[in-house]
Amino acid sequence: MITVTNLSVAYGAVQALSDVSFSVEPGTITAVLGANGAGKTTLLRTISGLVRPQSGSISLANPTGGTSTLTKMSVERIVTSGVSQVPEGRGVIAEMTVDENLRLGGLWRHGGGKKVIAEMYELFTPLASRRKQRAANLSGGERQMLALARALVAEPRVLLLDEPSLGLAPLVTRELMGTIKDLTASRELTVILVEQNARGALSIAEHAVVLYLGKVVLADTAAAVSADTELAKYYLGMA
Protein backbone atom coordinates (compact mmCIF):
# COMPACT_ATOMS: atom_id res chain seq x y z
CA MET A 1 0.00 0.00 0.00
CA ILE A 2 2.84 2.42 0.86
CA THR A 3 6.19 2.37 -0.87
CA VAL A 4 9.09 4.49 0.38
CA THR A 5 11.85 4.83 -2.21
CA ASN A 6 15.34 6.30 -1.64
CA LEU A 7 14.02 8.82 0.88
CA SER A 8 16.51 11.36 2.24
CA VAL A 9 15.74 14.13 4.72
CA ALA A 10 18.04 16.71 6.30
CA TYR A 11 17.65 19.43 8.91
CA GLY A 12 20.33 21.86 7.80
CA ALA A 13 23.66 20.03 8.07
CA VAL A 14 22.09 17.12 9.99
CA GLN A 15 21.18 14.15 7.80
CA ALA A 16 18.10 12.58 9.43
CA LEU A 17 17.31 9.97 6.75
CA SER A 18 19.56 8.58 4.01
CA ASP A 19 18.20 6.60 1.05
CA VAL A 20 15.49 4.88 3.08
CA SER A 21 13.49 2.31 1.11
CA PHE A 22 10.84 -0.19 2.22
CA SER A 23 7.25 -1.14 1.47
CA VAL A 24 4.21 -1.68 3.67
CA GLU A 25 1.58 -4.25 2.77
CA PRO A 26 -2.11 -3.32 3.10
CA GLY A 27 -3.92 -4.45 6.24
CA THR A 28 -0.72 -5.09 8.20
CA ILE A 29 1.26 -3.55 11.04
CA THR A 30 4.83 -2.55 10.26
CA ALA A 31 6.97 -1.67 13.27
CA VAL A 32 9.66 0.98 12.75
CA LEU A 33 12.34 0.47 15.39
CA GLY A 34 15.65 1.99 16.41
CA ALA A 35 17.41 3.98 19.08
CA ASN A 36 16.80 7.66 19.78
CA GLY A 37 17.96 9.75 16.85
CA ALA A 38 17.56 6.93 14.34
CA GLY A 39 15.10 8.96 12.24
CA LYS A 40 11.85 7.23 13.17
CA THR A 41 9.77 10.33 13.90
CA THR A 42 11.21 12.12 10.87
CA LEU A 43 10.05 9.22 8.71
CA LEU A 44 6.46 9.49 9.95
CA ARG A 45 6.44 13.27 9.63
CA THR A 46 7.66 12.96 6.05
CA ILE A 47 4.96 10.42 5.18
CA SER A 48 2.29 12.75 6.61
CA GLY A 49 3.71 15.76 4.73
CA LEU A 50 4.89 17.75 7.74
CA VAL A 51 8.50 17.42 6.58
CA ARG A 52 9.62 17.67 2.95
CA PRO A 53 12.39 15.37 1.74
CA GLN A 54 15.59 16.30 -0.06
CA SER A 55 15.04 13.42 -2.46
CA GLY A 56 13.13 10.20 -2.92
CA SER A 57 9.42 9.52 -2.98
CA ILE A 58 6.53 8.02 -1.00
CA SER A 59 3.66 6.47 -2.94
CA LEU A 60 0.24 5.39 -1.68
CA ALA A 61 -1.94 2.90 -3.55
CA ASN A 62 -5.39 4.30 -4.35
CA PRO A 63 -8.49 2.22 -3.59
CA THR A 64 -9.69 2.65 -7.18
CA GLY A 65 -6.32 1.77 -8.74
CA GLY A 66 -3.08 3.54 -9.44
CA THR A 67 -0.95 5.39 -6.91
CA SER A 68 -0.58 8.88 -5.45
CA THR A 69 2.80 10.43 -4.68
CA LEU A 70 2.51 11.78 -1.13
CA THR A 71 5.73 13.78 -1.40
CA LYS A 72 4.02 15.97 -4.02
CA MET A 73 0.87 16.57 -1.98
CA SER A 74 -0.13 19.07 0.71
CA VAL A 75 -0.77 17.90 4.27
CA GLU A 76 -4.50 18.43 3.74
CA ARG A 77 -4.57 16.26 0.61
CA ILE A 78 -2.59 13.54 2.35
CA VAL A 79 -5.18 13.46 5.14
CA THR A 80 -8.10 13.35 2.71
CA SER A 81 -6.31 10.56 0.84
CA GLY A 82 -6.66 8.43 3.96
CA VAL A 83 -3.53 8.98 6.08
CA SER A 84 -3.84 9.94 9.78
CA GLN A 85 -1.09 10.39 12.34
CA VAL A 86 -1.06 10.16 16.12
CA PRO A 87 2.02 12.21 17.04
CA GLU A 88 4.49 11.53 19.81
CA GLY A 89 3.11 12.93 23.06
CA ARG A 90 -0.46 12.28 21.85
CA GLY A 91 -1.09 15.83 20.59
CA VAL A 92 -4.56 16.19 22.12
CA ILE A 93 -5.59 19.76 22.91
CA ALA A 94 -5.59 19.94 26.69
CA GLU A 95 -7.96 22.91 27.01
CA MET A 96 -10.61 21.32 24.80
CA THR A 97 -13.08 18.69 25.99
CA VAL A 98 -12.97 15.08 24.89
CA ASP A 99 -15.91 15.70 22.57
CA GLU A 100 -14.31 18.82 21.07
CA ASN A 101 -11.09 16.92 20.39
CA LEU A 102 -13.01 14.19 18.60
CA ARG A 103 -15.03 16.66 16.54
CA LEU A 104 -11.76 18.28 15.51
CA GLY A 105 -10.74 14.96 13.98
CA GLY A 106 -13.89 14.91 11.85
CA LEU A 107 -13.83 18.47 10.54
CA TRP A 108 -13.28 17.48 6.93
CA ARG A 109 -15.72 14.54 7.03
CA HIS A 110 -19.26 14.90 5.70
CA GLY A 111 -21.47 15.62 8.70
CA GLY A 112 -18.44 16.21 10.91
CA GLY A 113 -17.91 12.51 11.49
CA LYS A 114 -20.79 12.25 13.99
CA LYS A 115 -21.43 8.58 13.23
CA VAL A 116 -17.77 7.65 13.68
CA ILE A 117 -17.52 9.70 16.90
CA ALA A 118 -20.42 7.68 18.30
CA GLU A 119 -18.54 4.51 17.32
CA MET A 120 -15.43 5.78 19.13
CA TYR A 121 -17.37 6.20 22.36
CA GLU A 122 -18.53 2.59 22.03
CA LEU A 123 -15.00 1.40 21.27
CA PHE A 124 -13.24 3.47 23.97
CA THR A 125 -15.85 3.28 26.73
CA PRO A 126 -13.86 5.26 29.37
CA LEU A 127 -14.13 8.31 27.11
CA ALA A 128 -17.93 8.17 26.94
CA SER A 129 -18.38 9.22 30.58
CA ARG A 130 -15.76 11.95 30.21
CA ARG A 131 -16.90 13.54 26.96
CA LYS A 132 -17.49 16.93 28.60
CA GLN A 133 -14.24 16.90 30.58
CA ARG A 134 -11.13 18.70 29.41
CA ALA A 135 -8.43 16.49 27.96
CA ALA A 136 -6.02 17.89 30.55
CA ASN A 137 -7.96 16.02 33.26
CA LEU A 138 -7.56 12.58 31.65
CA SER A 139 -5.02 9.98 32.68
CA GLY A 140 -2.13 9.15 30.37
CA GLY A 141 -3.90 6.05 29.10
CA GLU A 142 -7.13 7.95 28.50
CA ARG A 143 -5.29 10.69 26.60
CA GLN A 144 -3.75 8.04 24.36
CA MET A 145 -7.22 6.58 23.78
CA LEU A 146 -8.44 10.05 22.84
CA ALA A 147 -5.54 10.66 20.45
CA LEU A 148 -6.15 7.31 18.76
CA ALA A 149 -9.90 7.86 18.59
CA ARG A 150 -9.47 11.34 17.11
CA ALA A 151 -7.27 9.93 14.34
CA LEU A 152 -9.81 7.21 13.62
CA VAL A 153 -12.65 9.73 13.28
CA ALA A 154 -11.06 10.73 9.97
CA GLU A 155 -11.67 7.11 8.81
CA PRO A 156 -8.10 6.60 7.57
CA ARG A 157 -6.79 3.74 5.47
CA VAL A 158 -3.29 4.29 6.87
CA LEU A 159 -2.59 5.07 10.53
CA LEU A 160 0.79 6.43 11.63
CA LEU A 161 1.51 5.93 15.34
CA ASP A 162 4.50 7.65 16.93
CA GLU A 163 5.54 6.18 20.30
CA PRO A 164 1.99 5.42 21.50
CA SER A 165 3.25 3.63 24.65
CA LEU A 166 5.42 6.56 25.79
CA GLY A 167 4.90 7.21 29.50
CA LEU A 168 2.30 4.48 29.96
CA ALA A 169 2.38 1.76 32.62
CA PRO A 170 3.25 -1.77 31.39
CA LEU A 171 -0.31 -3.06 31.81
CA VAL A 172 -1.77 -0.09 29.93
CA THR A 173 0.86 -0.58 27.21
CA ARG A 174 -0.13 -4.24 26.75
CA GLU A 175 -3.80 -3.26 26.50
CA LEU A 176 -2.94 -0.54 23.98
CA MET A 177 -0.96 -2.93 21.79
CA GLY A 178 -3.89 -5.34 21.81
CA THR A 179 -6.24 -2.51 20.81
CA ILE A 180 -4.00 -1.53 17.89
CA LYS A 181 -3.91 -5.15 16.70
CA ASP A 182 -7.69 -5.48 16.94
CA LEU A 183 -8.30 -2.18 15.13
CA THR A 184 -6.04 -3.20 12.28
CA ALA A 185 -8.14 -6.30 11.68
CA SER A 186 -11.60 -4.87 12.31
CA ARG A 187 -11.13 -1.66 10.30
CA GLU A 188 -8.80 -3.05 7.62
CA LEU A 189 -6.17 -0.49 8.60
CA THR A 190 -2.58 -0.35 7.47
CA VAL A 191 -0.46 0.72 10.45
CA ILE A 192 3.07 2.07 10.66
CA LEU A 193 4.07 1.88 14.31
CA VAL A 194 7.12 3.75 15.60
CA GLU A 195 8.10 2.42 19.02
CA GLN A 196 10.95 2.41 21.52
CA ASN A 197 9.19 -0.56 23.14
CA ALA A 198 10.58 -3.00 20.59
CA ARG A 199 9.21 -6.14 22.23
CA GLY A 200 5.69 -4.73 22.41
CA ALA A 201 5.76 -3.55 18.81
CA LEU A 202 7.18 -6.81 17.46
CA SER A 203 4.56 -8.81 19.33
CA ILE A 204 1.75 -7.34 17.20
CA ALA A 205 3.53 -6.50 13.92
CA GLU A 206 3.84 -8.63 10.81
CA HIS A 207 6.86 -6.74 9.50
CA ALA A 208 9.61 -4.55 10.92
CA VAL A 209 12.00 -1.92 9.66
CA VAL A 210 15.05 -1.11 11.78
CA LEU A 211 16.71 2.30 11.39
CA TYR A 212 20.18 3.24 12.57
CA LEU A 213 21.49 6.80 12.11
CA GLY A 214 18.91 7.44 9.43
CA LYS A 215 19.55 4.30 7.40
CA VAL A 216 17.66 1.03 7.07
CA VAL A 217 19.79 -1.76 8.56
CA LEU A 218 17.08 -4.41 8.27
CA ALA A 219 13.62 -4.81 6.75
CA ASP A 220 12.14 -8.25 7.41
CA THR A 221 9.32 -10.08 9.15
CA ALA A 222 8.74 -9.22 12.80
CA ALA A 223 9.59 -12.81 13.70
CA ALA A 224 12.97 -12.60 11.96
CA VAL A 225 13.83 -9.33 13.71
CA SER A 226 12.79 -10.76 17.08
CA ALA A 227 15.07 -13.75 16.53
CA ASP A 228 18.12 -11.71 15.52
CA THR A 229 19.99 -11.43 18.83
CA GLU A 230 22.87 -9.35 17.44
CA LEU A 231 20.48 -6.87 15.90
CA ALA A 232 18.53 -6.65 19.14
CA LYS A 233 21.73 -6.01 21.08
CA TYR A 234 23.26 -3.32 18.91
CA TYR A 235 20.29 -1.50 17.39
CA LEU A 236 17.31 -2.06 19.66
CA GLY A 237 18.83 -2.02 23.13
CA MET A 238 17.32 -5.43 23.89
CA ALA A 239 20.49 -7.20 25.07
C-alpha positions in Angstrom: 0.0 0.0 0.0 2.8 2.4 0.9 6.2 2.4 -0.9 9.1 4.5 0.4 11.9 4.8 -2.2 15.3 6.3 -1.6 14.0 8.8 0.9 16.5 11.4 2.2 15.7 14.1 4.7 18.0 16.7 6.3 17.6 19.4 8.9 20.3 21.9 7.8 23.7 20.0 8.1 22.1 17.1 10.0 21.2 14.2 7.8 18.1 12.6 9.4 17.3 10.0 6.8 19.6 8.6 4.0 18.2 6.6 1.1 15.5 4.9 3.1 13.5 2.3 1.1 10.8 -0.2 2.2 7.3 -1.1 1.5 4.2 -1.7 3.7 1.6 -4.2 2.8 -2.1 -3.3 3.1 -3.9 -4.5 6.2 -0.7 -5.1 8.2 1.3 -3.5 11.0 4.8 -2.5 10.3 7.0 -1.7 13.3 9.7 1.0 12.8 12.3 0.5 15.4 15.6 2.0 16.4 17.4 4.0 19.1 16.8 7.7 19.8 18.0 9.8 16.9 17.6 6.9 14.3 15.1 9.0 12.2 11.8 7.2 13.2 9.8 10.3 13.9 11.2 12.1 10.9 10.1 9.2 8.7 6.5 9.5 9.9 6.4 13.3 9.6 7.7 13.0 6.0 5.0 10.4 5.2 2.3 12.7 6.6 3.7 15.8 4.7 4.9 17.7 7.7 8.5 17.4 6.6 9.6 17.7 3.0 12.4 15.4 1.7 15.6 16.3 -0.1 15.0 13.4 -2.5 13.1 10.2 -2.9 9.4 9.5 -3.0 6.5 8.0 -1.0 3.7 6.5 -2.9 0.2 5.4 -1.7 -1.9 2.9 -3.6 -5.4 4.3 -4.4 -8.5 2.2 -3.6 -9.7 2.6 -7.2 -6.3 1.8 -8.7 -3.1 3.5 -9.4 -1.0 5.4 -6.9 -0.6 8.9 -5.5 2.8 10.4 -4.7 2.5 11.8 -1.1 5.7 13.8 -1.4 4.0 16.0 -4.0 0.9 16.6 -2.0 -0.1 19.1 0.7 -0.8 17.9 4.3 -4.5 18.4 3.7 -4.6 16.3 0.6 -2.6 13.5 2.3 -5.2 13.5 5.1 -8.1 13.4 2.7 -6.3 10.6 0.8 -6.7 8.4 4.0 -3.5 9.0 6.1 -3.8 9.9 9.8 -1.1 10.4 12.3 -1.1 10.2 16.1 2.0 12.2 17.0 4.5 11.5 19.8 3.1 12.9 23.1 -0.5 12.3 21.8 -1.1 15.8 20.6 -4.6 16.2 22.1 -5.6 19.8 22.9 -5.6 19.9 26.7 -8.0 22.9 27.0 -10.6 21.3 24.8 -13.1 18.7 26.0 -13.0 15.1 24.9 -15.9 15.7 22.6 -14.3 18.8 21.1 -11.1 16.9 20.4 -13.0 14.2 18.6 -15.0 16.7 16.5 -11.8 18.3 15.5 -10.7 15.0 14.0 -13.9 14.9 11.9 -13.8 18.5 10.5 -13.3 17.5 6.9 -15.7 14.5 7.0 -19.3 14.9 5.7 -21.5 15.6 8.7 -18.4 16.2 10.9 -17.9 12.5 11.5 -20.8 12.3 14.0 -21.4 8.6 13.2 -17.8 7.6 13.7 -17.5 9.7 16.9 -20.4 7.7 18.3 -18.5 4.5 17.3 -15.4 5.8 19.1 -17.4 6.2 22.4 -18.5 2.6 22.0 -15.0 1.4 21.3 -13.2 3.5 24.0 -15.8 3.3 26.7 -13.9 5.3 29.4 -14.1 8.3 27.1 -17.9 8.2 26.9 -18.4 9.2 30.6 -15.8 11.9 30.2 -16.9 13.5 27.0 -17.5 16.9 28.6 -14.2 16.9 30.6 -11.1 18.7 29.4 -8.4 16.5 28.0 -6.0 17.9 30.6 -8.0 16.0 33.3 -7.6 12.6 31.7 -5.0 10.0 32.7 -2.1 9.1 30.4 -3.9 6.0 29.1 -7.1 8.0 28.5 -5.3 10.7 26.6 -3.8 8.0 24.4 -7.2 6.6 23.8 -8.4 10.1 22.8 -5.5 10.7 20.5 -6.1 7.3 18.8 -9.9 7.9 18.6 -9.5 11.3 17.1 -7.3 9.9 14.3 -9.8 7.2 13.6 -12.6 9.7 13.3 -11.1 10.7 10.0 -11.7 7.1 8.8 -8.1 6.6 7.6 -6.8 3.7 5.5 -3.3 4.3 6.9 -2.6 5.1 10.5 0.8 6.4 11.6 1.5 5.9 15.3 4.5 7.7 16.9 5.5 6.2 20.3 2.0 5.4 21.5 3.2 3.6 24.6 5.4 6.6 25.8 4.9 7.2 29.5 2.3 4.5 30.0 2.4 1.8 32.6 3.3 -1.8 31.4 -0.3 -3.1 31.8 -1.8 -0.1 29.9 0.9 -0.6 27.2 -0.1 -4.2 26.8 -3.8 -3.3 26.5 -2.9 -0.5 24.0 -1.0 -2.9 21.8 -3.9 -5.3 21.8 -6.2 -2.5 20.8 -4.0 -1.5 17.9 -3.9 -5.1 16.7 -7.7 -5.5 16.9 -8.3 -2.2 15.1 -6.0 -3.2 12.3 -8.1 -6.3 11.7 -11.6 -4.9 12.3 -11.1 -1.7 10.3 -8.8 -3.0 7.6 -6.2 -0.5 8.6 -2.6 -0.4 7.5 -0.5 0.7 10.5 3.1 2.1 10.7 4.1 1.9 14.3 7.1 3.7 15.6 8.1 2.4 19.0 10.9 2.4 21.5 9.2 -0.6 23.1 10.6 -3.0 20.6 9.2 -6.1 22.2 5.7 -4.7 22.4 5.8 -3.5 18.8 7.2 -6.8 17.5 4.6 -8.8 19.3 1.7 -7.3 17.2 3.5 -6.5 13.9 3.8 -8.6 10.8 6.9 -6.7 9.5 9.6 -4.5 10.9 12.0 -1.9 9.7 15.1 -1.1 11.8 16.7 2.3 11.4 20.2 3.2 12.6 21.5 6.8 12.1 18.9 7.4 9.4 19.6 4.3 7.4 17.7 1.0 7.1 19.8 -1.8 8.6 17.1 -4.4 8.3 13.6 -4.8 6.8 12.1 -8.2 7.4 9.3 -10.1 9.1 8.7 -9.2 12.8 9.6 -12.8 13.7 13.0 -12.6 12.0 13.8 -9.3 13.7 12.8 -10.8 17.1 15.1 -13.8 16.5 18.1 -11.7 15.5 20.0 -11.4 18.8 22.9 -9.4 17.4 20.5 -6.9 15.9 18.5 -6.6 19.1 21.7 -6.0 21.1 23.3 -3.3 18.9 20.3 -1.5 17.4 17.3 -2.1 19.7 18.8 -2.0 23.1 17.3 -5.4 23.9 20.5 -7.2 25.1 
